[in-house]
Amino acid sequence: QCEQVLGTDYFLQSLREEFIQNARLFIFETYCRIHQCIDITMLADKLNMGQEEAELWIVNLIRNARLDAKIDSEKHHVIMGSAKPSVYQQVTTKTKSLCFRSYVLAGNFNKQQRKYDGEEP
């Protein structure tokens, strides 16, 4: 449906291939977030591609380091890797978040204090 609209629109016609490529990537990323094991045949159907074309496209994504996955050629499945952050990374993220929230809280407290001090004669 998008291909038809992009094919007939004068201004978007030149962006047709780029739009389709980005749409496929978005669909694939969304599907990968939900599922751990994905059938390539079903995925090729969703991406409006042939099975071999879809498998080659996925291989290129893996090669370009955009994707942490493995392909099982016998079962025609894509097996997604799980990228959980390390404990060190989790502590660092929580600490940065705590520091920022404390800064905002102190700023709000100072603002309220100045407001309170300004109202009293």
C-alpha positions as MATLAB code, in Angstrom:
seq = 'QCEQVLGTDYFLQSLREEFIQNARLFIFETYCRIHQCIDITMLADKLNMGQEEAELWIVNLIRNARLDAKIDSEKHHVIMGSAKPSVYQQVTTKTKSLCFRSYVLAGNFNKQQRKYDGEEP';
ca = [
       0.000    0.000    0.000;
       2.829    2.424    0.860;
       4.636    1.450   -2.327;
       1.597    2.456   -4.384;
       1.248    5.814   -2.651;
       4.974    6.558   -2.924;
       4.975    5.490   -6.571;
       2.232    7.935   -7.493;
       3.334   10.910   -5.382;
       5.529   13.265   -7.401;
       7.440   14.648   -4.391;
       7.995   11.349   -2.575;
       8.755    9.191   -5.596;
      12.514    9.700   -5.298;
      12.450    8.605   -1.624;
      10.537    5.383   -2.274;
      13.426    2.925   -1.805;
      14.745    4.701    1.286;
      11.262    4.721    2.840;
      10.730    1.020    2.160;
      14.160    0.127    3.571;
      13.540    2.127    6.766;
      10.035    0.677    7.109;
      11.440   -2.858    6.841;
      14.075   -2.056    9.433;
      11.459   -0.612   11.801;
       9.171   -3.651   11.427;
      12.098   -6.006   11.952;
      13.395   -4.183   15.060;
       9.924   -4.078   16.579;
       9.391   -7.770   15.910;
      12.813   -8.625   17.365;
      12.036   -6.793   20.608;
       8.995   -8.997   21.104;
      10.315  -12.406   20.010;
      13.517  -14.312   20.760;
      13.240  -16.848   17.911;
      11.852  -15.704   14.546;
      10.961  -17.818   11.528;
      12.642  -16.370    8.425;
       9.807  -17.467    6.120;
       7.211  -15.624    8.196;
       9.526  -12.620    8.534;
      10.079  -12.503    4.772;
       6.316  -12.424    4.303;
       5.946   -9.537    6.787;
       8.761   -7.587    5.102;
       7.368   -8.224    1.615;
      10.557  -10.011    0.521;
      11.539  -13.443   -0.730;
      12.971  -15.886    1.804;
      16.512  -15.816    0.411;
      16.388  -12.037    0.014;
      15.220  -11.658    3.630;
      17.940  -13.997    4.882;
      20.597  -12.025    3.002;
      19.174   -8.753    4.360;
      19.349  -10.103    7.948;
      22.919  -11.330    7.381;
      23.892   -7.833    6.254;
      22.307   -6.347    9.397;
      24.306   -8.750   11.559;
      27.518   -7.956    9.671;
      27.035   -4.231   10.080;
      26.816   -4.798   13.862;
      23.330   -3.380   14.098;
      21.949   -6.646   15.372;
      22.950   -9.176   18.007;
      21.543  -12.350   16.454;
      22.409  -15.721   14.951;
      20.854  -17.474   11.978;
      19.978  -21.178   12.183;
      20.057  -22.203    8.506;
      18.653  -25.681    9.108;
      15.495  -24.495   10.861;
      15.339  -21.134    9.002;
      15.202  -19.208   12.262;
      16.784  -16.020   13.543;
      17.769  -16.375   17.192;
      18.069  -13.066   18.990;
      20.843  -12.453   21.507;
      20.040  -10.850   24.797;
      21.989   -7.715   25.562;
      21.555   -7.145   29.269;
      23.604   -4.317   30.745;
      26.344   -5.281   33.184;
      25.958   -4.636   36.895;
      28.552   -1.864   36.626;
      26.537   -0.183   33.843;
      23.315   -0.475   35.868;
      24.942    1.118   38.939;
      26.396    3.926   36.808;
      23.026    4.633   35.186;
      21.175    4.621   38.514;
      23.801    6.922   40.072;
      23.561    9.429   37.219;
      19.789    9.356   37.476;
      19.916    9.859   41.249;
      22.344   12.772   40.888;
      20.119   14.505   38.335;
      16.951   13.967   40.371;
      18.703   15.330   43.496;
      19.809   18.427   41.548;
      16.242   19.058   40.328;
      14.841   18.504   43.813;
      17.336   20.969   45.332;
      16.498   23.527   42.628;
      12.781   23.191   43.341;
      13.412   23.461   47.061;
      15.467   26.659   46.590;
      12.787   28.119   44.327;
      10.097   27.432   46.936;
      12.303   28.824   49.706;
      12.877   32.083   47.787;
       9.160   32.322   47.079;
       8.378   31.799   50.762;
      11.014   34.294   51.884;
       9.716   36.891   49.406;
       6.151   36.659   50.700;
       7.070   37.269   54.365;
       7.725   40.915   55.302;
];
